[in-house]
Amino acid sequence: MKGPSHINISSGIYRAAARHHQQNAAEADANTAKGPGSFSSLLAESIEGVGPRGDYPHNAVPMDRDQALKLYEVIQIQMNDSLVRALSESDENNTLDEFKLDWMENSAIERQVELYVSKFQQATAQTKQGSSRTEINSIIAHAARTYKVDPDLVEAVVKAESDFDVNSTSSKGAMGLMQLMPATARELGVKDSYDPVENIMAGTRYLKSLLDRYDGNVTLALAAYNWGMGNVERHPQGLPRETQTYIARVNNFMHQQKT
């Protein structure tokens, strides 16, 4: 962590500034810097726009510790520059080279960085663990529009695959809402199969590719989604009971949604 620049300060201004700093340090700690111009507020506002953002604000990637500390350094430099300028203007006999700012305390700001990073990391985990049905439906609607797939079909597949559990993992290793297998997820460029946006967007794209492959035949597309394209094409008349049950469940869910 970089500290402020070290420069000499005339004794009068040094004592005045130090007294002001000491008098306000306890109050600043007690209030945890919540004011509109505080570091905490600046950091919180900045986090809202940090990271790759798609069509869904809740998919924004929050700051990690390194990003937050970089932001802290930028703000610290600006604060130091403003303070040096203010002190310089208060005593025309001093030059910048005479100031010494090593009395400034950085630990409180660093604690705020750690606090906010911790809170946003926890919020991210909670979002993945508890994505609401409304949020999931919104992602499904967007994915369906993007890839021109019936949203009722996508929703029915999510229901059949995971029952809307973002953390669902099968005994075979399929992951997330649309139960992406690791190899399929890699081919689709998915970095986190338990992220609801990544999972549904990739799963819907894959489902669309199957519908195109089988000329819009939903039954064959669902069979391939469940059993694999190779198996379906080698044994088109020999679907296992598990796959037949899966297709029936998806069709039943679709019928319930449309009625």
N, C-alpha and C positions, 0 to 999 in steps of 0.2 A: 504494500500500500504506500503510495507516495504521500509524503507530508508536505505542509506548506513551505514556501521558500524561507530561508533564514536571512534576516537583515536586521541592523541595529536600529533601535528606536530611542528618541530622546526621552530622558527620564520622566518629564512631566506627562507627555502623551502616553508613554508606556504605562505609568501608574494609573492614569485616568482610564485608559482602555482596559487594563487588567482588572481594575475595580468593577467596571461596568460588566465585564465578562463574568467575574466571580459572583456578583450580585444576581445575575440572571441565569447562571448555570443550573442552580437548584430548581428554579421555576421552569426552565426549559425541560429539564428531565421529568419533572412532575407532570407537565402537560403533554409529554411525549411528542412535542412538536406537531400539534394538530392544526395549526393555523393555516390559512389559505396560501401563504407564501412560504410555508415551512418546507424543509427537505422531505418530510414524510408525504406531504400533499403533492409535491412535485414528483416524487417517486411513484406514488399511487396513480397520478394522472398519466405519467409516462408509460406505466405498465399496461394501461388500457389499450395502447396502440402498438405494443411491442410484439414482434413475431409474425410469422406468415398468417394472414387472415383470409379466409374464404368468404363465402356468402353468409356464414353463421358466426356472429360475434363470439359465441361461447366456445368457438374453436380456436380463438386466439391463443397463441403460445405465451405463457407468462414468462417474465424474466427469470433466468437462472442466476446463481450467485455472482458469476463473473460479469454478466451484463449489468446487474445492479451495482456492483462495485465500480464498473466503468462510468456509469451514470453519476455515482457519488463523486468520483474524481473530477468529472467535468463541472459539477455544481460547486465542489470545493474550490476549484481554481477560480471560478467566477466570484465566489464569496470572498476569497482572499484578495483578488484584484480590486473588488469594490471597497474592502476595508482599507487596503493600502492607499487607495485613491482618497478616501475620506480622511484618513489620518494625515496624509500629505497636505491636503487642502487646509487642514486645521492649523498647520504650523508651516509657514512659508520658509522658515530657516532650515527645515529638514529636507533631505533628498531621499529618494527611494532606497538608496544604498544604506541609509542609516536605520531603517526599520528592522525590527526583529520580531517575528510573529510566532516564535516557538512556544509561547504560552497558550496558543490556541489548542483546544481539546477536541480531538477527532473521535474519541472512543464512543461518544454519545451518538454521533452520526453513523458510525459503523454498526452500533447496536440496532439502529433503526433499519439499516440495510438488511441485517440478518433477520430482524423481526418481519419485515415485509416479504422477503424471499420465502421464509418459512410459511407465512400465511398463504401466499399464493401457491406454493407447492402443495399445501394441504388442500386448498380449494380445487386445484387441478385433479388431485386424487379423488376427492369427493364427487367431482363432476363425472368422472369416469365410472365411479361405483354407483352413483345414484341418478344417472340421466333420466329425466322424467319421460313419461310416455308422450307428452306433448312435444318435447324436444326431438324425440326419436321420430315421431310422425312428421315433423317438419323436415327432418333430414331425408326421410323416405320420399316425401313429396318432391323435394329438390332433386334427388337422385333420379326419380322416375321421369321428371321433366327433362333433365339433362340427357338421359339415354333413351328417352321415348319408350318407356316400359310402363305397363299398367301399374299405377301405384298400389292397387289392391293386390296385385300379384306379388309385388315386392314386400308389402306388409305381411301377406300370408306366409311368404318364405321366412321372414324374420320370426314370425310367430311359431312356425313349425320347427325352425332350426334352434332357436334359443329361448323362446317365450319372452323376448324383449330383455334378456339379461345380458348386459354389455360385457360381463366377465365370464360368460359361459365358456367352458372348455370341455370338449368331449374326450372319451377314453382314447380316441385315435389321434387327438391333438388338434382337432378343429377348434378355431378360436372366434370369440366375439359373437355379435348379433347375427351375422349371416354365416357363422361357422366356417371361416376360411381355413383351409389347410395351409401349413407353412409354405409349401412349394408354390401353391396358388397365390398366396399373399405376396411372395417374393416376385413372382412373374407380373403381378399387378402393381408393383411398386409400393406396397403397403409397409410403412415403418412401424406402426403400432396397431395390431389387429384388434386391440381392445378399445381403441378410440372409435366412438360411434360414427363420426363423420367419415373417417378413413374406411372403416369396415363396410358401411352401407354403400358408400360411393363405389368402392371396389367390387363389392358383391353384386351390385346392380349392373355394373359394367360387364362383369363376367356373365351374369344371367342374360343380358342383352346379346352377348356374343353367341351364347347357346341358342337363343331364339332365332338369331340370324342364320346360324349353322343349320338349323332344322326347319327353316322356312316358316317360322312363326308357330310351329307345333309346340304348344305349351307342355303337353305330356312328355314328349321326348326331351325337351329342354330341362324339365324338372327331373326326369330320370337321369340325365347326364350330370345335373348339379348334385344329385344325391349319390349316384353310383359311379360316375366318371364317364367321360366321352368314349374312351376306349372300350369299356365294358358294354356300353349301350350299342356301339357300332359293331362289335363282334357278336353280341347276343341280343339283337333287337327284340326277339320274341321270348327271351328268357329272363325277364326282370325278376329279381329276387323278391320274396314277400315283403321284406323291409322297405324296398324301393316302391313297391306297389302301395303299401300302407302310407308311405311318405307322400306320394302323389295324391292319394285320396284325402289326406289331412289338409294339404295345401288347397286343394279344390274346395274342400268343405269350409275352410276359413274364408276363402274368396267369396263363396256363396253367402256366408253369414254377413260379410261386410257389404255386399251389394243389396241385401234385403233389409 
